[in-house]
Amino acid sequence: MGMDVYAGTFTRYYARNWKTATQKFCEENGIAYQQFGVHADIAPEDRASVEEIEESVNAWIDHVVGGLKGLGIEKAQVWRDDNDKPYYTDKPDWGAFGALLIYAAAKLLNKEAPEQFDKGMNSFDHPLLKEAAEGAASETSLYRGVCYWLPIDDAFMFKYVLPNGAEAEMGTVRGLKAELCRINEMCWNADEETVIGWNISEGYPDDGRIVDGKPQIGEVHKVYNTQSLAKFAFSLLWQAVRFSEKENVPIILDY
């Protein structure tokens, strides 16, 4: 099960009116694509209409913002959610996301970061990540397992039900940005142009290529560079935050 970062409206997300980076790549190169996930096994006739989804989501936003204001968070403001706003998405996958958390944890704990990252390893069992999550980073959304950040101009976390009725811990885009800024200061102190460039220059080595419209498998890598994966995931999360700020939309880790 892979993981994508999505910045866009809940309406588009639940209506599945968006395409993952993998889906786009497959369509552009004539490769068959099959989706697995929360929406994949629901027959089209059983899905809610876009209009129903949009109405429910906006009613949910009113409830969330009303509840937060009732708690004294005056910066919580209603945002417009529809099926038309643009979206941003890319695929750090669990590997790069986990490498980022491990690498940042090492810097936070003043310990040596592992140079190598094994393919398929469970990052959340890594002792550095666990130590940070239980201590110095316990109050940060990335280490608390938050997968939803709302476009609210304040930094906090709270537990609430999602528009689909599932309960989840949520954060704010402003809070996520502050966390990423801190990670950048600890690890690299890179400018934004450099960070954005990591989307291309860092990440997973190629295991294959497309030749005449057909995939060809080359060397299959089983070990990656931890810092390179961390930079790649950081770049995608940073771009999601910047897009969210521009379009006033939530950020979701989809898996």
C-alpha positions as MATLAB code, in Angstrom:
seq = 'MGMDVYAGTFTRYYARNWKTATQKFCEENGIAYQQFGVHADIAPEDRASVEEIEESVNAWIDHVVGGLKGLGIEKAQVWRDDNDKPYYTDKPDWGAFGALLIYAAAKLLNKEAPEQFDKGMNSFDHPLLKEAAEGAASETSLYRGVCYWLPIDDAFMFKYVLPNGAEAEMGTVRGLKAELCRINEMCWNADEETVIGWNISEGYPDDGRIVDGKPQIGEVHKVYNTQSLAKFAFSLLWQAVRFSEKENVPIILDY';
ca = [
       0.000    0.000    0.000;
       1.597    3.254   -1.161;
       1.239    6.778    0.158;
       0.577   10.024   -1.724;
       0.422   13.604   -0.532;
      -2.651   15.491   -1.755;
      -3.430   19.183   -1.365;
      -6.908   20.024   -2.560;
     -10.541   20.106   -1.558;
     -12.265   17.327    0.340;
     -14.964   17.308   -2.341;
     -12.506   16.390   -5.086;
     -10.817   13.913   -2.766;
     -13.976   12.014   -1.849;
     -15.412   12.272   -5.375;
     -12.105   10.833   -6.591;
     -11.799   13.710   -9.054;
      -8.017   13.672   -8.851;
      -5.194   11.495  -10.110;
      -2.176   10.251   -8.201;
       1.319   10.752   -9.613;
       1.453    7.031  -10.422;
      -1.889    7.167  -12.220;
      -0.757   10.141  -14.311;
       2.501    8.393  -15.197;
       0.700    5.219  -16.245;
      -1.805    7.092  -18.389;
       0.934    9.138  -20.069;
       2.903    5.988  -20.898;
       0.065    3.636  -21.825;
       0.482    1.400  -18.788;
      -2.488   -0.311  -17.175;
      -3.357    1.206  -13.803;
      -5.473   -0.366  -11.074;
      -6.415    1.559   -7.969;
      -6.737    0.063   -4.514;
      -8.060    1.953   -1.533;
     -11.103    3.297    0.225;
     -13.026    4.101   -2.988;
     -11.775    1.354   -5.260;
     -14.313   -1.324   -4.354;
     -17.412    0.914   -4.316;
     -19.629    0.536   -7.357;
     -20.261    3.852   -9.180;
     -24.027    3.584   -8.632;
     -23.477    3.320   -4.866;
     -21.316    6.427   -4.582;
     -22.712    9.781   -3.506;
     -23.036   12.444   -6.189;
     -20.540   15.297   -6.343;
     -23.296   17.680   -5.275;
     -24.092   15.555   -2.214;
     -20.428   15.314   -1.302;
     -19.888   19.062   -1.648;
     -22.930   19.857    0.476;
     -21.872   17.432    3.203;
     -18.280   18.663    3.239;
     -19.255   22.314    3.546;
     -21.699   21.492    6.351;
     -18.834   19.638    8.049;
     -16.553   22.671    7.664;
     -19.197   24.870    9.307;
     -19.363   22.452   12.259;
     -15.567   22.261   12.620;
     -15.033   26.010   12.469;
     -17.987   26.678   14.756;
     -16.629   24.226   17.313;
     -13.133   25.718   17.177;
     -14.455   29.236   17.585;
     -16.427   28.007   20.574;
     -13.084   26.958   22.070;
     -11.712   30.456   21.541;
      -9.771   29.853   18.310;
     -10.912   32.981   16.493;
      -8.493   32.495   13.593;
     -10.525   29.483   12.459;
     -12.357   30.617    9.350;
     -14.659   28.797    6.925;
     -12.979   27.918    3.617;
     -14.738   27.180    0.331;
     -14.720   23.519   -0.689;
     -15.886   22.434   -4.140;
     -15.122   20.145   -7.060;
     -13.449   22.837   -9.166;
     -10.445   24.130   -7.250;
      -7.096   22.834   -8.524;
      -5.090   20.282   -6.574;
      -1.482   19.224   -6.062;
      -0.329   15.655   -5.588;
       2.879   13.627   -5.615;
       4.165   10.381   -4.182;
       6.740   10.305   -1.387;
       5.537    6.795   -0.521;
       6.144    5.337    2.927;
       9.860    4.923    2.310;
      10.769    8.568    1.733;
       8.274    9.771    4.342;
       9.757    7.422    6.927;
      13.306    8.389    5.941;
      12.427   12.039    6.556;
      11.108   11.299   10.039;
      14.141    9.162   10.902;
      16.651   11.675    9.535;
      14.990   14.608   11.311;
      14.730   12.568   14.524;
      18.484   11.950   14.456;
      19.183   15.668   14.125;
      16.675   16.514   16.846;
      18.228   13.988   19.235;
      21.808   14.955   18.313;
      22.495   11.438   17.096;
      23.971   10.080   13.890;
      21.459    9.509   11.118;
      21.682    6.161    9.308;
      23.267    6.520    5.896;
      21.268    3.711    4.326;
      17.563    2.993    4.204;
      16.479   -0.553    3.367;
      13.659   -0.977    0.882;
      10.442   -2.115    2.540;
      11.596   -1.461    6.099;
       9.032   -0.378    8.699;
      10.225    3.137    9.514;
       7.934    3.454   12.503;
       9.791    0.656   14.295;
      13.107    2.479   13.958;
      14.510    3.371   17.394;
      15.351    6.967   16.420;
      11.827    7.640   15.200;
      10.262    5.979   18.240;
      12.469    7.903   20.663;
      11.634   11.226   19.025;
       7.922   10.436   18.797;
       7.779    9.540   22.477;
       9.857   12.514   23.604;
      11.196   15.618   21.874;
       8.795   15.429   18.895;
       5.723   14.108   20.714;
       3.791   17.339   20.188;
       4.382   17.575   16.435;
       1.827   16.389   13.910;
       4.279   14.496   11.693;
       5.334   12.298   14.614;
       1.817   11.949   16.017;
       0.531   10.222   12.886;
      -1.588   13.141   11.661;
      -2.671   12.703    8.029;
      -5.059   15.687    7.693;
      -4.122   19.357    7.935;
      -6.785   22.044    7.610;
      -6.236   25.517    6.103;
      -6.503   27.389    9.397;
      -4.170   30.258   10.304;
      -3.147   28.843   13.672;
      -1.036   25.921   14.880;
      -2.721   23.177   16.904;
      -3.958   19.584   16.730;
      -7.310   18.088   17.635;
      -9.331   14.930   17.188;
     -12.596   15.047   15.282;
     -14.631   13.056   12.775;
     -13.885   13.469    9.077;
     -16.562   14.293    6.486;
     -16.914   10.543    5.870;
     -17.605    9.876    9.564;
     -14.248    8.313   10.462;
     -12.459    9.702   13.498;
      -8.980   11.145   12.962;
      -6.429   13.398   14.550;
      -5.961   16.576   12.557;
      -3.562   19.474   12.408;
      -3.363   22.778   10.573;
      -1.365   23.772    7.521;
       0.249   26.567    9.483;
       1.360   24.067   12.106;
       2.749   21.692    9.470;
       4.668   24.549    7.852;
       6.221   25.461   11.191;
       7.309   21.840   11.674;
       8.868   21.698    8.205;
      10.675   24.995    8.783;
      12.160   23.585   11.977;
      13.272   20.397   10.209;
      14.907   22.434    7.458;
      16.752   24.580    9.988;
      18.010   21.505   11.853;
      18.981   19.465    8.800;
      19.883   21.634    5.821;
      18.939   25.315    6.141;
      18.180   25.232    2.405;
      16.424   28.023    0.483;
      13.072   27.394   -1.175;
      14.475   27.070   -4.696;
      16.831   24.339   -3.526;
      14.054   22.565   -1.609;
      11.759   22.515   -4.630;
      14.595   21.173   -6.776;
      14.947   18.124   -4.523;
      11.792   16.802   -6.163;
      13.986   16.076   -9.203;
      17.519   15.724   -7.871;
      16.802   13.474   -4.860;
      14.711   10.437   -4.034;
      14.477    6.891   -5.291;
      16.960    5.646   -7.931;
      15.364    4.380  -11.133;
      14.679    0.646  -11.246;
      13.603    0.814  -14.866;
      12.631    3.005  -17.776;
      10.045    3.338  -20.563;
      11.257    2.219  -23.994;
       8.879    2.517  -26.963;
       5.970    2.782  -24.570;
       6.909   -0.369  -22.675;
       8.427   -0.583  -19.177;
      11.840   -2.233  -18.957;
      13.199   -3.316  -15.579;
      16.864   -2.621  -14.918;
      18.720   -2.866  -11.627;
      16.289   -3.313   -8.726;
      17.585   -1.290   -5.786;
      17.107   -2.701   -2.305;
      18.994    0.003   -0.413;
      18.491    3.762   -0.663;
      20.299    6.817    0.677;
      18.423    8.015    3.764;
      19.175   11.709    3.370;
      18.273   11.701   -0.318;
      14.888   10.115    0.435;
      14.387   12.591    3.292;
      15.069   15.571    1.017;
      12.687   14.181   -1.600;
       9.828   13.746    0.889;
      10.535   17.140    2.417;
      10.288   18.781   -1.011;
       6.901   17.205   -1.743;
       5.477   18.165    1.657;
       6.815   21.702    1.334;
       5.254   22.095   -2.113;
       1.963   20.791   -0.746;
       2.076   23.420    2.006;
       2.828   26.229   -0.442;
       0.006   25.065   -2.718;
      -2.382   24.860    0.240;
      -1.509   28.410    1.279;
      -2.156   29.666   -2.249;
      -5.448   27.839   -2.831;
      -6.704   27.679    0.796;
      -7.237   23.903    0.736;
      -6.486   21.010    3.133;
      -3.529   18.622    2.892;
      -4.083   14.869    3.115;
      -1.730   11.899    3.257;
      -3.550    9.343    1.145;
      -2.871    5.627    1.477;
];
